[in-house]
Amino acid sequence: MCEMTERLTHSSHHECLTCGHEWPIEEQADEIVTERVVKDAYGNILADGDIVAMIKDLKLRGSSDVLKVGTKSKPIRLVDGDHEIDCKMDGMSIALKACFVKKVML
């Protein structure tokens, strides 16, 4: 692909003024900012400050501790990455995947 800055824009494509190379117009996906939606195991939308409970036993890596079914968290914080939830359970700060929790309705 040509990296020259001088180009012509047609209705369906761009054209380089220097070499004549043509390429299709791509939609600007980075300009559209969409808010990330995190859902629990049952499809409920999670937000910062929600309280969640475990839906299955999870063994914690690097220790012999297990988070049991029904263990409730303190208010959660949503973060970017593979483990979307940052919270405290049983006095430990942990990161969880949303597919292992359910939202607790108060």
Secondary structure, DSSP 8 states (H G I E B T S, - for coil): ----S-EEE-SSEEEETTT--EEE----GGGS-----EE-TTS-EE-TT--EEESS-EE-TTSS-EE-TT-B-SS-EE-SSSS-EEEEETTEEEEE-GGGEEE---
